[in-house]
């Protein structure tokens, strides 16, 4: 069975060249060395909650599989970056979302939109460039946007969204709310000048409790095809926030429960203080950088195979079965159900119409009534 194979892979903790090996499964803080219990019992997660998490992660994985099939069929124009292997990061952090919170990310953004409540069929239609898409077929894969659900965009310019996220967090506290902004960035973006300028402002505003910005570094080990070791002389990415007086820690981004524990603790502190925080989630994309990145000369098959042993879905399956919360047949049934729903999503996207020509002129400028109301 597919689930059994995945779970067996997840139960073998890969250590060969695995940076996550230095991060304990229970989420050891890199800042103070304190350990935190991330067991289901400690987090108050019963079988229903664990299965709900499983559904979300499998939903993201199978959506991305479907998107890749659409790309190979020539249905998706432009480029396509999927989230396969990194599901535990966004699933864990976005589990702390409250109405009024915001999230902003880079171009690997499908999972964030899905987890924040956007309709899967509208996201897929957007990837297909159809008029029924999330942003009417105008954004495509890299520019998903769903303001009512707090998704403030995927951005195609590396690092370009970081100042926007810091500004959103300032606005939230300036308006006397307890909301936060989750700002997702990759290991490649942290070397961008926009990051350093924005992080400095965040640290300054944070001294006054005016910047509840949660920097989430999705360190999947490569900025496109360049490894972290070849991109920076100091590979402890979380420690770069010391320059801006922003507290930080690392988390095992392949272990959902470790991420959930970290997210709950950190977000609660930020809502109380209005101060920024940074988490480096050590993760790995189990697929190429983009759907057209076929050869992957920058990493070996052995390296990918070693990381596959720590597939985040496999790790979660292992914990669910070990706790007696579900068996193989139940997990197989969940996957089959979700796979069927993704087939329907693909069909919807494929059968949806192209955007009307009139859409070229809509949403270019804000309506006067909108501008006047602010």
N, C-alpha and C positions, 0 to 999 in steps of 0.2 A: 504493500500500500504506500501511496505517496506520503501520507502523514507519518507512517512508521519510519520511512527512510529519512525524512526531514528531521524527525525527533532524534533518531540515532545520531545524525550528524550534529545536532545541537547539543547532545550530551557529551560529546568529545571536545574538551576544551583545548582548542588549538593554541600552541605556544610558540611555534617556530616563526620568529620574526613578527610576532603579534604584539603591537604596542599596547593593546587592551589587556595583555597579561599582567601588566603592572597595576591594573585597577581592580580591586577586589569586587567580587560579585555582589557584595552588600553595599557598594557605593562608598568607598573610603574617600573622605575629603582630602584633596591635595593641599588644602590650606592649613588644616590643623591636625590632620591625622586621625580625627575622630571617626569611628565606624558607626554606621546606621543600619538598623535591621530592616531589610527590604523583603522579608518573607510575607506571603499572603496574609498570615495571621496578624503580623505587626501592622500591616497596612489596612487591615479590616476588609480584605477582599474575599468574599465568599465565591462559591462556584458561579453564580450568576454574573458577578462582576468580572471574574476571570474570563468567562466565555465571551462576555461583551468586548473585552479587550482583544481577545482572539479574533472575533469577527471583524473588528476594525482593522487589525493588521493584515489578516488574510484578504479583506476587501481591498486594501491598498495594493497588496502584492498582485492579486488577480486583475485589478484594473490596469496596473502597469503592464502586465503580460498582454492584456488585450490591446493596449495602446501600441505596444511593439508590433503586434500582428497587423494593426491598422497601418503602421508606418511601412512595414514590409510590402503591404498591398498597394502602396502609393496613395493612400487616403489622407495621410497627414503631410502637409507641406512644411517647409522650413526645417527646424531641427527638433529633436525630442530627447529629453533627459528624464530618465525614470529613477524611482526612489528605492529600487529593489535592494534589500540588505540594510537599509537605514530606517525601517518602519518603526522601530522601538523609540527612536528619538522624538519625532513629532507626536506619535501616539502618547507617549508618556508626558511630555510637557503640555500638550494641548488638553490633557485630561483635567488640568487646573483652570481651564478657561471659564470666565464668568462674563455675563452680558456687560458690554462696555469695554472689555479688553480688546486689544488689537494684536494682530500678528502680521509680520511682513517678512518676505524671504526673497531668495534669488530665483534663478530660473528652474531649479528642480522643485517645482511647486505643486504638483498634482496632489500629493498626499496631504499637504496642509489644507488645501481647499476641501478635499473629501472629508477630512477629520473635523473641519469647522462647520460642516453642514451643507455645503453646496451639493446640488443634485448631480449624481454621477453621470446621468445622461447629458446634462448641460455641459459638464466639463469635457466629456468625450466629444460632443458636438463642436465645442470650441476648438479642440485639437484638430477636428476635421475641417475647421473653417466654415462652419455652417451658421445660418442665421438664427438657429435655436440655441446657439452656444452661450456660455456664461456671460460673455461680453460681445454677443452678436457676431461672433466670428472674426472680430477685429484684433484680438490679442494672440490667439494661438496658445501653444504649449507654455511659452515662457512668461506670459502676461495675464495670468488668471487674476480676477479681482471680484470680490463679493463683499462689499462694504456692510450690508445688513447683517452678515454673519461674522464681521470683524476681520475678514481677510482683506488686508490692504494692499495686496498685490504680490505677484512674482515679478522680478525685475531682471532683464537680460543684460544690463550693464554691471559687470562685476564690481561690487562695492558701492554702486550708486545708490542703493536703497538704505545704506547704513545711516547716513545723516537724517533721512526721513523717519526712520524708526526712533532715533533719539529725540527728534522733534515731536513726534507723537506722544512719547512718554512725558515730555515736558508739559505738553498741552493737557494731558490727563491730570497731572498733579496741580497745574495752574488753575484748573477748573474744580479743584477740591474733591476729586474722586479718589477711590481706592483701587482704581483699575491699573493694569500694567500693560506694557507692550512687550511681546515676545519677538525679538529680532534675531532671525536665523541667518547665519553666514557660513560660508565654507572656509576651509583652511587656506585656500588660495586668496580669498578676499581680505584676509587679515593683514596682508602686506601692502594693501592699497592705501594711498594717502588719505582718502576719504574716511577710512576706518579710524586712523589715528586722530584726525581732526574731530570726528564725532565722539570718539571715546573720551577725548580730553574734555569736551563740553559736558558730556554725561557725568564725568567725575566731578567737574566743577559744580554743576547744578545739583548733583547728588549730595554734596556737602550741606545743601539747604533743604534736602528732602524733596527735590523737585525733578527727579528723573528715575521713575520706576521702570527702567529699561533692562530687560533680561536678555543679555547677549548669549546666544546659543551657538557655539562654534560646532558645526557638524564636520568634525575632522574625519573624513573618509580616506585619509592618507595621501590623496592625490588632488592637485589642482589641475584638472584636465589630465595631462599625461606626465606632470612633474610632481615627484614625490615631495613630501614635507622636508625630508633631509636635504634635498637639492634646492629647496626654495628659501630656506631660512637658516641662519647660523645658530639660532636658538630655537630648538624644536618644541619646547614647552610653551605651547601657544597660550594656555590660560595665564601663564606668568607674565605675558606681555601687558596684561591689565594692571600690573603693579605700577607701571609708569603713570597711570591715571587714577590711582588710589581707588580702584574698583575691586572689591573682594571677588574671589574666584575659587573654583574647584574643578575637578575632573569627575566624569562618571562613565561607567561602562555602557556605551551606547548600543550594545548588542543585547543587553539584559533589560527588558521592559520594566521589571519591578524595581531595579536599581534606579532607573530614570524616574519612575513615578515617585519613589521616596524622595529623591533629590528635588524634583519639581515641587512637590507639596511643601517641603520645608523651606525652600528658597523663596517661592512665591508668597507664602504666608508672611515671611520677613519683609519682603518688598512692599506688600500692601500696607504693612504697618508703618514702615519707615519712609517710603517714597525714594529709596536709594537704589542705584543700579547694582547689578550682580552679573557675573559671567560664569558660564559652565562650558567646559570643553568636553563634548561627547565624543568619545573614541569609538568610531564606527567604521564601516567599510561598504562600498557599493559592490555588490556581487555581480554586476553587469558592467559592460563598457561605459565610458563617460557619457556617450550619446549613442543613439540608435544606429548611427552611421560609423561608429568607431569599431570596426571589425577586427583589426589585427592586434591591437593592444601590445605593441612592442615594448612598452615601458614597464610591464609587469609580467611575471611568469605564471604559467598555469598552476604550478605547485603552490604559489602564494595564494592564488584565488581559492584553490581547493582547501588549503589550510583554514582560510577564513570561513569557508562554507560550513566547516564543522561547528561554527558558532553562529549559524543562521539564527537571527532573533526569533523567528517564528518557531523554529525547532526547539530553541531554549524554552519558550513559553509552553509549547506542547509538552515538553518533558515535565515541567512543573505542574501542569494541569493533570496529567495522567498520574504522576507520582502522588498527588494529593487526593486522588480518587474523585476528581471533579468531573471527569469525562473519560471515555475510553476511545480506542482507535476508531471504532465504527461511528461514534457520535461526531468525532472530529472530521472524519471523511464525509459525513452527511452535510456538515456545515460548509465544507469546501465545495461540495457538489452544488449546494443551493446557491452559494455566492457566484460560482462559475456560471451557472445558468443565468443569473441576473446580469452578469457582465456581457453575456452573449446578447441579451436584450438591449443593453446599453449601446453596444456596437451597432446593432441593427437600427436603433433609433438615430444614431449619428449618421449612419450611411444613408438613411432614407430622408433625412432632413434637407430642406431646401438651402440653396446658396443664399447669402444675404441679398436683400433687395438693393438695387443700384442706389436708391435714395439714402441708404445707410451711410454712403460716403459723406453725407453732410450732417449727420446727427452726432451728437456728443462731441462736437469739435470745440464748441464754446459753451460755457455754463449759461443756463437760462437766466434771464434778468430776475425772475422771481426768486431763484435760488440765491443769486448773488445778493440781492437786496435783503434777504432774510437773515443774513449772517452779520 
